[in-house]
Amino acid sequence: MAPLNDIMRKVSKLLKLAEGTDHDEEAASAIAQAQRLMTQYDISEAMLEIEGSKETVEAEIEGWEDPLEEGGRLATWKKRLARILANANGCFIWTNTTIHRKKQIRLVGQAEDAAKVRYLYAYCAKELDRLARQKRGNGASWLANYRIGLATAVEDAIQREHDALLNKMRGAVPDTRALVVLDSAIAKVEQKSVDAKAWGYKKFNLVGVRSSGPRHNKSAREQGRADGGKIYPGAGAKGIGGGPRRQIGA
C-alpha cells in the first residue's frame, strides 16, 4: 500500500480536477475517488497489521490546540460538517469558548486522521459556503437551514461511498480467512472514532449537551440536501436525491 503522503497527493490532484474540469462526470468521479482512497488506505493498513506483515504502532490520541474552526459564533452547519468528517476519519470534535469569548471547534484524534479531517473540512466548507451564497435573498433562517441540508447531503454521500467500498472489498476476498481479516480491519478502523471520543470526554471533562440551531425549515434543508449531493456524490452514477452530477466550482 502506498504511504499516506502519496495517497494525499492523489487526493489533492483529484479535488483540483473537480474544481477545474469542464465535464460533470469527471468532477463527480474525482470526489468519489478521493474519499475511497482515504478509506481504503486505512483499512488496508489495518489488514497488514492484523496479518503481522507490518509492525503495529498505536499512535497517540491528542487534543489538538489548533482549532478546526474559530469565530465569534459557530454556525450549526459547520459543527455538523466537522462532526461528519471527524466520524468518517477516526476522530472526534467538541466545541468550547475561549476567554476572549470566541467559539472553537476542537479536534481530537491521531495525527494522520486529524490531518485528513482538516483537509476535507477546508474543501467541503468552502464548497458548501459557495453554494449557499448562490441562494442569497431567501433570508437568514432559510439559508441557515439550507446549509444544514448541504451538510446532511455530505453525510449521506460519505455513507453511500463507505458502503460501496466495503461491498467491493468483501466481494474481492479469496476465502473465509481473508474475509475475517478484512472485517477485523474494518472494525479496527471504525473503533478509532469511538476511542477518540472516549479520550476527549475524559481529558476535557465533557458532558453531553443539546446544541442549539436555527428554527427548522424543511424545504430549505431538503433543497440543501439535494444540492449538496452534487458536491460530494457517492459511488453510483447519480448524486444524492437522484440528481445529475455536475462540475464542482472553484
Secondary structure, 3 states (H helix, E strand, C coil): CCCHHHHHHHHHHHHHHHHHCCCHHHHHHHHHHHHHHHHHHHHHHHHHHHHCCCCCCCCCCEEEEEEEEEECCCCHHHHHHHHHHHHHCCCEEEEEECCCCCEEEEEEECHHHHHHHHHHHHHHHHHHHHHHHCCCCCCHHHHHHHHHHHHHHHHHHHHHHHHHHHHHHHHHCCCHHHHHHHHHHHHHHHHHHHHHHHHHHHHHCCCCCCCCCCCCCHHHHHHHHHHHCCCCCCCCCCCHHHCCCCCCCC
